[in-house]
Amino acid sequence: AQDLEDYIHNLDQKPLLMGHSMGGLLAQILGARGLARGLVLLTPASPSGINALKYSVIKSFWLLDFKGGSKVDQTHVTCPVLVIAGAEDRITPASVVRKVAAKYKAVSTYKEFENHAHWVVAEPGWEEIAEFAADWINKISLFLI
């Protein structure tokens, strides 16, 4: 996260950040640091405090974050946030992704796609998800100028 923060500080303006899975968690962390004008979270890993204890998640990841690296203070995320879930996702189940969206309820839009799992960026039908995200970005861009 620190490397990405250093990179963002060298940009002319705050970027709109898009992240998938762990990249979605990094985007949340950077958003809480005030470094984004918008976030698109694609089947994001959940930050500290969101219970993701499901067998499919446990067998995919370790759960020991003793240093709090995945902690995100949602009160500092003030930019628009799009949160996308795959209804068939077993790595970050839709039930967990809904909790991520609820964490940012004041600024978030949640969309769940049927017949999609975790790899929403390249599964058959990814174009529908890309189009939805692009439309959302275009809509919020009108308010971010």
C-alpha positions as CSV (number, residue, x, y, z in Angstrom):
1,A,0.0,0.0,0.0
2,Q,2.8,2.4,0.8
3,D,4.4,1.9,-2.6
4,L,1.1,2.6,-4.3
5,E,0.7,5.7,-2.1
6,D,4.1,7.0,-3.1
7,Y,3.2,6.5,-6.7
8,I,-0.1,8.3,-6.4
9,H,1.6,11.3,-4.7
10,N,3.6,11.8,-8.0
11,L,0.4,12.1,-10.1
12,D,-1.1,15.4,-11.1
13,Q,-4.5,14.4,-9.7
14,K,-6.1,11.7,-7.6
15,P,-6.9,8.6,-9.6
16,L,-10.0,6.5,-9.8
17,L,-8.7,3.2,-8.4
18,M,-9.9,-0.2,-9.5
19,G,-8.9,-3.3,-7.8
20,H,-9.7,-7.0,-8.0
21,S,-9.6,-9.3,-4.9
22,M,-6.5,-8.2,-2.9
23,G,-6.2,-5.2,-5.2
24,G,-9.7,-4.3,-4.0
25,L,-8.4,-4.3,-0.4
26,L,-5.5,-2.1,-1.4
27,A,-7.9,0.3,-3.1
28,Q,-9.9,0.5,0.1
29,I,-6.8,1.2,2.1
30,L,-5.7,4.0,-0.3
31,G,-9.3,5.4,-0.4
32,A,-9.2,5.6,3.4
33,R,-6.0,7.6,3.1
34,G,-7.8,10.1,0.9
35,L,-5.8,9.1,-2.2
36,A,-8.7,8.3,-4.7
37,R,-11.5,10.2,-6.4
38,G,-13.4,7.0,-6.7
39,L,-13.1,3.2,-6.1
40,V,-14.2,0.3,-8.1
41,L,-13.9,-2.9,-6.0
42,L,-14.2,-6.1,-8.0
43,T,-14.9,-9.1,-5.7
44,P,-12.7,-7.4,-3.1
45,A,-10.9,-9.0,-0.2
46,S,-12.5,-7.8,3.0
47,P,-10.8,-5.4,5.4
48,S,-10.3,-6.2,9.0
49,G,-13.5,-6.4,10.9
50,I,-15.6,-8.1,8.3
51,N,-16.2,-11.7,9.1
52,A,-15.2,-13.8,6.1
53,L,-15.2,-17.1,8.0
54,K,-16.6,-19.4,5.3
55,Y,-15.0,-22.7,4.5
56,S,-14.3,-21.7,0.9
57,V,-12.4,-18.6,2.1
58,I,-10.5,-20.4,4.9
59,K,-9.0,-22.9,2.4
60,S,-8.0,-20.1,0.1
61,F,-6.3,-17.6,2.5
62,W,-4.6,-17.3,5.8
63,L,-6.5,-15.3,8.4
64,L,-3.8,-14.0,10.7
65,D,-3.4,-10.3,10.3
66,F,-1.7,-9.5,13.7
67,K,-0.3,-6.1,12.5
68,G,-3.6,-4.8,11.3
69,G,-2.4,-4.4,7.7
70,S,-6.0,-4.9,6.4
71,K,-7.6,-2.3,8.6
72,V,-9.6,0.3,6.8
73,D,-11.3,3.3,8.6
74,Q,-14.5,3.6,6.6
75,T,-15.1,7.1,7.9
76,H,-12.2,8.3,5.8
77,V,-13.6,6.8,2.6
78,T,-15.6,9.8,1.2
79,C,-15.2,9.1,-2.5
80,P,-17.8,7.2,-4.5
81,V,-17.4,3.4,-4.3
82,L,-18.6,0.7,-6.7
83,V,-18.6,-2.8,-5.2
84,I,-19.1,-5.7,-7.5
85,A,-19.7,-9.3,-6.4
86,G,-20.0,-12.6,-8.3
87,A,-23.0,-14.6,-7.0
88,E,-21.0,-17.9,-7.5
89,D,-17.7,-16.6,-5.9
90,R,-16.3,-19.0,-3.3
91,I,-13.1,-17.0,-2.6
92,T,-14.8,-13.8,-1.6
93,P,-18.5,-14.8,-1.4
94,A,-21.2,-12.3,-2.3
95,S,-22.3,-12.3,1.4
96,V,-18.9,-11.0,2.3
97,V,-18.8,-8.5,-0.5
98,R,-22.2,-7.2,0.5
99,K,-20.7,-6.4,4.0
100,V,-17.8,-4.5,2.2
101,A,-20.4,-2.4,0.4
102,A,-22.3,-1.9,3.6
103,K,-19.1,-0.6,5.3
104,Y,-19.2,2.3,2.9
105,K,-23.0,2.6,2.7
106,A,-23.0,6.4,2.6
107,V,-21.0,6.4,-0.7
108,S,-21.3,2.9,-2.2
109,T,-23.2,1.2,-5.0
110,Y,-23.4,-2.6,-4.8
111,K,-24.0,-4.8,-7.8
112,E,-24.0,-8.6,-7.8
113,F,-23.7,-10.5,-11.0
114,E,-25.4,-13.9,-11.4
115,N,-23.4,-16.7,-13.0
116,H,-20.1,-15.1,-12.1
117,A,-17.4,-16.3,-9.6
118,H,-14.3,-14.6,-8.4
119,W,-12.4,-14.0,-11.6
120,V,-15.0,-11.4,-12.9
121,V,-12.3,-9.6,-14.9
122,A,-11.9,-12.5,-17.4
123,E,-14.8,-15.0,-17.0
124,P,-17.2,-15.5,-19.9
125,G,-19.5,-12.5,-19.8
126,W,-16.9,-10.2,-18.3
127,E,-18.0,-7.6,-20.8
128,E,-21.3,-7.0,-19.0
129,I,-19.4,-6.2,-15.8
130,A,-17.0,-4.0,-17.6
131,E,-19.8,-2.1,-19.2
132,F,-21.6,-1.7,-15.9
133,A,-18.4,-0.3,-14.3
134,A,-17.7,2.0,-17.2
135,D,-21.3,3.4,-17.0
136,W,-20.9,3.9,-13.3
137,I,-17.6,5.7,-13.8
138,N,-19.1,7.9,-16.4
139,K,-22.0,8.9,-14.1
140,I,-19.8,9.7,-11.1
141,S,-17.3,11.6,-13.3
142,L,-19.9,14.2,-13.9
143,F,-19.8,15.0,-10.2
144,L,-16.0,14.8,-9.8
145,I,-14.9,17.5,-12.2
